[in-house]
Amino acid sequence: MPERKHPAPTGPLAGMRILDLTTVLLGPYATKILGDMGADVIKIETIEGEGRRYSGPSRHKGMGCTFMVLNRAKRAISINLKDPAGRDAFLRLAATADAIVHNSRVQAMVRLGLDYEGVRKVKPDIVYCYAVGFGSKGRYAGRPAYDDVIQGLSGLPALFGQIAGKPQFVPINVADRVCGVYLVNAVLAALLHRARTGQGQAVEVPMFETMAEFVLSEHIWDDYFDPPTHTNNKIRLFDRRPYKTQDGYICVMASTDRMFFSFCDLVGRPELKDDPRFSERSQRAANLKEVYKITEEALAARTSAEWLELLEKADIPASPMHTIESLLEDPHLDDVDFFQIEEHPTEGRVRTMKLPMHFSASPAKNHRPTPRVGEHSFEVLREAGLSTQEIEKLVADGVVRSESADPSSA
């Protein structure tokens, strides 16, 4: 099958080449964002292809929906990095790159000779970013880590347990995705440093420490002070919830004095404005259980649509509580063209989600659909300076997998 030709990516990272050695979720999510912002992301897979290709619904083997969502806007090559010839080919490619991103164990990369010290020999100013489970200076360094493990260590299941009565995980791979966003920021910060100084560097993004900071920045509370203040006022988040109406649920946040007083008038409880428990924001914070109870009782009297109309007129933040199904049909997302139906060359019509940020001076657009295993091996290795004969030998020796012919012969 011939390689697909698409317009060059545009956006603030256009012209940047990122070698993506990541697997599973955290790393591919990060590099997908970089690709959406215009970077030339080259996904490096094993000869068999990444295991995530086989996860979730699919129309063809190796093109599962989970993989497709995480790996759009990339090119893909398939190469055996354990073979010396494959390693050498990768290093020639690395010499053309701006950044390398991986989420493998550090010692595995050392054994391959593809750690930071190994790569900087061919590319001294390389930005070398990697995600690990635990920081290299701690006693947990080198341990395997997955989303469930990191969620548990961060305290998230215990927080949910205070609401649900028993610990439970967030029903999304939140640790992988939060750490993926941190990894994106690490790459961008290191690239900015290189642009200013000409200096490359290695950047480690540990999952445990990242999620500890993420959770504790909200929940450290009394323990922010040394010694702790011991106010025991930790109820502010555990009583938050959508409110039941006559026919569903809505979400309301009347946080300021102006909003709360308007809400009191709206629900026919103007006397609450003079109640010392509620007349100031600080007092409402100290009496949140009562505030939530009053809100809950009031909102049960009308339908969701009725309340949302009244709350919008009163300029009080409110929204329906979506399900996944209704989220897909949200009219605002239609207004901003968030979902786009695209024709994938092999997988047919797919629903994609556009990059949610907007750049006024460098609009981001990457037309590259999710690649097949080894789809761009010839193209990318030619760009790295390998000859047709060298690439054909690597393919013949099983070191490289190519699903396409030499594009120069087309």
C-alpha positions in Angstrom: 0.0 0.0 0.0 1.5 3.4 -0.9 2.2 5.9 1.8 -0.3 8.6 2.3 0.7 12.2 1.6 -0.8 14.9 3.7 -0.1 18.6 4.1 2.7 19.5 6.5 1.4 20.2 10.0 0.9 23.8 11.0 0.9 25.3 14.5 3.3 26.7 17.1 5.4 23.5 17.1 5.6 23.2 13.3 9.1 22.2 12.2 9.9 20.5 15.5 10.7 16.8 15.3 9.7 14.6 18.3 10.8 11.0 18.4 8.0 9.2 20.4 9.2 6.0 22.1 6.2 6.0 24.4 3.6 3.2 24.9 0.3 2.6 26.6 -1.4 5.8 27.6 0.6 8.5 29.5 3.3 9.0 26.9 1.1 8.6 23.7 -1.4 11.1 25.2 1.4 13.6 25.7 2.9 13.2 22.2 -0.5 13.3 20.6 -0.9 16.8 22.1 2.5 17.8 20.7 1.5 16.5 17.3 -1.8 18.4 17.5 0.2 21.6 18.0 2.1 21.0 14.8 5.2 18.9 15.8 6.4 16.2 13.5 5.9 13.3 15.9 7.5 10.0 14.8 6.1 7.0 16.7 8.8 4.3 17.2 7.2 0.9 17.6 8.5 -2.7 17.9 8.3 -5.0 14.9 4.9 -6.3 16.2 3.6 -2.8 16.9 2.5 -1.4 20.2 0.2 -3.6 22.3 -2.3 -0.8 22.8 -3.1 -1.2 19.1 -5.3 -4.1 20.1 -7.3 -2.4 22.8 -10.9 -1.4 22.4 -13.4 -1.7 19.5 -11.8 -1.8 16.0 -12.7 -2.4 12.4 -9.3 -3.9 11.6 -6.7 -5.7 13.7 -4.1 -3.4 15.1 -6.3 -0.2 14.8 -8.2 -0.2 18.1 -10.1 2.9 19.0 -8.0 3.6 22.1 -4.8 3.5 20.0 -6.3 5.6 17.3 -7.4 8.4 19.7 -3.9 8.5 21.3 -1.8 8.3 18.2 -3.3 10.6 15.5 -1.2 13.4 14.1 1.9 11.1 14.0 4.0 9.1 11.6 5.1 5.6 12.5 8.1 3.5 12.0 8.6 -0.1 13.2 12.2 -1.0 14.3 13.9 -3.6 16.5 16.0 -1.4 18.8 17.6 -4.4 20.4 19.4 -5.2 17.1 22.6 -3.2 16.7 21.6 -2.3 13.2 18.2 -1.0 14.5 19.9 0.9 17.2 22.3 2.6 14.8 19.4 3.5 12.5 17.5 5.0 15.4 20.6 7.1 16.4 20.9 8.4 12.8 17.2 9.5 13.1 17.9 10.9 16.6 20.5 13.2 15.1 17.7 14.9 13.2 15.4 15.3 16.1 14.6 18.1 18.5 13.3 16.0 21.3 12.9 12.4 22.4 10.1 11.3 24.7 9.7 7.9 26.4 8.1 6.2 29.4 10.3 3.1 29.7 12.3 2.2 32.7 15.6 4.1 32.8 17.7 0.9 33.1 16.0 -0.5 30.0 17.1 2.5 28.0 20.6 2.2 29.4 20.9 -1.4 28.3 19.9 -0.3 24.8 22.4 2.5 24.8 19.6 4.9 24.2 19.6 6.8 27.5 20.4 10.5 27.6 24.1 10.0 27.6 23.9 7.6 24.6 21.7 9.9 22.5 23.5 13.2 23.3 26.7 11.7 21.7 24.9 12.1 18.3 22.8 15.1 19.2 24.4 17.2 21.9 21.4 19.6 22.2 18.7 17.0 22.3 15.8 17.5 24.7 15.3 14.1 26.3 12.1 13.8 28.4 10.9 10.7 30.1 8.1 9.7 32.4 8.8 7.2 35.2 6.7 5.8 38.0 8.9 7.3 40.8 11.7 9.8 41.0 15.1 8.3 40.5 16.4 9.6 43.9 13.7 7.9 46.0 13.4 4.4 47.4 10.6 3.4 45.0 12.8 4.2 42.0 12.6 1.6 39.2 9.3 0.1 40.4 6.7 -0.5 37.8 3.8 1.9 37.9 0.3 2.0 36.3 -2.6 4.3 36.8 -4.3 2.2 39.5 -1.1 2.1 41.5 -0.4 5.8 41.3 -4.0 6.7 42.0 -3.9 4.6 45.2 -0.6 6.2 46.3 -1.9 9.7 45.7 -4.9 9.2 48.0 -7.6 9.6 45.4 -9.5 6.3 46.1 -9.5 7.2 49.8 -11.0 10.6 49.0 -13.7 9.0 47.0 -14.2 6.6 49.9 -15.2 9.4 52.2 -18.1 10.1 49.8 -19.0 6.6 48.6 -18.4 4.7 51.8 -15.6 2.6 50.3 -12.5 3.4 48.3 -12.8 3.5 44.5 -10.7 4.7 41.6 -11.6 7.7 39.4 -13.4 6.2 36.4 -10.8 7.5 34.0 -7.1 7.0 33.8 -6.6 10.3 35.5 -3.0 9.7 36.7 -1.8 8.8 33.2 -3.6 11.8 31.7 -2.6 14.4 34.3 1.1 13.2 34.1 0.8 13.3 30.3 0.0 17.0 30.5 2.9 17.6 32.8 5.1 15.7 30.4 4.0 18.0 27.6 4.9 21.0 29.7 8.3 19.5 30.5 9.0 19.1 26.8 7.9 22.6 25.9 9.9 24.2 28.8 13.0 22.3 27.8 12.6 23.3 24.2 12.2 26.9 25.3 15.4 26.7 27.4 17.2 25.3 24.4 16.0 28.1 22.1 17.3 30.6 24.6 20.6 28.9 25.5 21.4 26.3 22.8 21.5 23.7 25.6 19.7 20.4 25.6 18.9 18.5 28.7 17.3 15.4 30.3 14.0 15.9 32.1 12.4 13.3 34.4 8.6 13.4 35.1 7.7 11.0 37.9 4.1 9.9 38.2 3.9 9.5 41.9 5.4 12.9 42.8 3.3 14.6 40.1 0.0 13.1 41.4 1.0 13.8 45.0 1.4 17.5 44.1 -1.8 17.5 42.1 -3.9 16.1 44.9 -2.2 17.9 47.8 -2.4 21.3 46.2 -6.1 20.9 46.9 -6.1 18.8 50.0 -3.0 19.7 52.1 -5.3 22.2 53.9 -4.2 22.5 57.6 -1.0 20.6 56.9 0.2 23.5 54.7 1.3 25.1 58.0 4.0 23.8 60.2 2.8 22.9 62.7 -0.7 22.1 61.3 -3.5 24.5 62.3 -5.9 21.6 63.1 -9.1 23.4 62.1 -10.8 20.1 61.2 -12.7 22.0 58.5 -12.3 19.5 55.7 -15.8 19.2 54.5 -15.7 21.7 51.7 -15.2 19.3 48.9 -16.9 16.1 50.1 -20.4 17.5 50.1 -20.2 18.9 46.5 -22.6 17.1 44.2 -25.0 17.6 41.3 -28.5 18.5 42.5 -31.6 16.5 41.7 -34.4 18.3 40.0 -37.9 17.0 39.1 -36.5 15.2 36.1 -32.8 15.0 36.3 -29.7 16.7 37.8 -28.0 20.0 37.3 -24.8 21.6 38.6 -25.0 25.0 40.3 -22.2 27.2 41.9 -23.5 30.3 43.6 -20.2 31.2 45.3 -20.0 35.0 45.5 -22.3 37.1 47.7 -24.0 38.5 44.6 -24.7 35.1 43.2 -25.9 33.6 46.5 -28.2 36.5 47.3 -29.7 36.3 43.8 -30.2 32.6 44.3 -32.0 33.2 47.6 -34.4 35.5 45.8 -34.8 33.1 43.0 -35.8 30.2 45.2 -38.1 32.3 47.4 -35.8 32.4 50.5 -34.8 36.1 50.7 -34.6 35.9 54.5 -31.4 33.8 54.1 -29.5 36.9 53.0 -29.8 38.3 56.5 -29.0 35.1 58.3 -25.6 35.4 59.9 -24.7 31.9 58.8 -25.0 32.8 55.1 -24.6 36.6 54.9 -20.9 36.5 54.1 -18.9 34.0 52.0 -16.6 33.1 54.9 -19.7 32.2 57.0 -21.2 30.2 54.2 -17.9 28.3 54.0 -18.2 27.4 57.6 -21.8 26.2 57.2 -21.6 24.4 53.9 -23.7 21.5 54.9 -26.6 23.8 55.5 -26.0 25.7 52.2 -26.0 22.4 50.3 -29.1 21.2 52.1 -31.0 24.4 51.3 -29.9 24.3 47.7 -30.9 20.6 47.3 -34.4 21.2 48.8 -35.0 24.2 46.6 -34.0 22.7 43.3 -36.2 19.7 43.7 -39.2 21.9 43.0 -38.7 22.4 39.2 -37.5 20.7 36.1 -33.9 21.0 35.0 -34.8 23.1 32.0 -36.8 25.5 34.1 -34.0 26.0 36.6 -31.3 26.4 33.9 -33.3 29.1 32.2 -33.9 31.0 35.5 -30.3 30.6 36.7 -28.9 31.8 33.3 -31.1 35.0 33.6 -29.8 35.5 37.1 -26.2 35.1 35.9 -25.6 32.2 38.3 -23.2 29.5 36.9 -25.2 26.4 36.2 -25.2 23.5 33.7 -26.9 20.2 33.0 -25.2 17.1 34.3 -24.1 15.3 31.2 -23.8 11.6 30.6 -21.2 10.5 28.1 -24.0 10.1 25.6 -25.4 13.6 26.1 -21.9 15.1 26.2 -21.4 13.8 22.6 -24.5 15.9 21.6 -23.7 19.1 23.5 -24.7 22.0 21.2 -21.8 24.2 22.3 -19.4 21.5 21.1 -21.2 21.6 17.8 -20.9 25.4 17.6 -17.1 25.3 18.0 -16.7 22.2 15.7 -15.1 20.2 18.5 -16.1 16.9 16.9 -15.1 16.3 13.4 -16.0 13.3 11.2 -13.0 12.4 9.1 -12.4 9.7 6.6 -9.5 7.5 7.7 -7.8 5.8 4.7 -8.2 2.3 6.1 -10.6 2.6 9.0 -13.4 4.5 7.4 -15.3 7.4 9.1 -14.1 8.3 12.6 -15.0 10.9 15.1 -12.1 13.0 16.1 -11.8 15.8 18.8 -9.9 18.9 17.8 -7.2 20.5 19.9 -9.2 22.6 22.4 -6.8 25.6 22.5 -6.6 28.3 19.8 -3.5 30.1 18.6 -4.2 33.4 16.9 -0.8 33.7 15.1 -0.1 30.1 14.5 -3.3 28.1 14.0 -2.6 24.4 14.7 -3.7 21.7 12.2 -2.2 18.3 11.7 -3.9 16.3 9.0 -2.1 13.0 9.7 -4.5 10.2 10.6 -3.5 7.4 13.0 -0.8 5.4 11.2 -0.6 1.6 10.6 2.4 -0.3 11.9 5.5 0.7 10.1 3.6 2.9 7.6 6.3 5.5 7.4 9.4 3.5 8.0 10.8 4.1 4.5 9.9 7.8 4.4 11.3 8.6 7.8 14.5 6.6 7.5 15.2 8.2 4.1 14.8 11.6 5.8 17.4 10.5 8.4 19.9 9.9 5.6 19.7 6.1 5.1 19.9 5.0 1.5 17.2 2.8 -0.2 19.7 -0.1 -0.2 20.3 0.3 3.6 16.6 0.4 4.4 15.8 -2.5 2.1 18.5 -4.6 3.9 17.1 -3.6 7.3 13.6 -4.7 6.1 15.0 -8.0 4.6 16.8 -8.7 7.9 13.7 -8.2 9.9 15.2 -5.2 11.8 12.7 -2.8 10.3 9.1 -3.4 9.3 7.7 -1.4 6.4 4.1 -1.5 5.2 4.9 0.8 2.3 7.3 0.7 -0.6 10.1 3.2 -1.1 8.2 6.5 -1.8 11.0 7.7 -4.1 10.2 4.8 -6.5 6.6 5.8 -6.9 
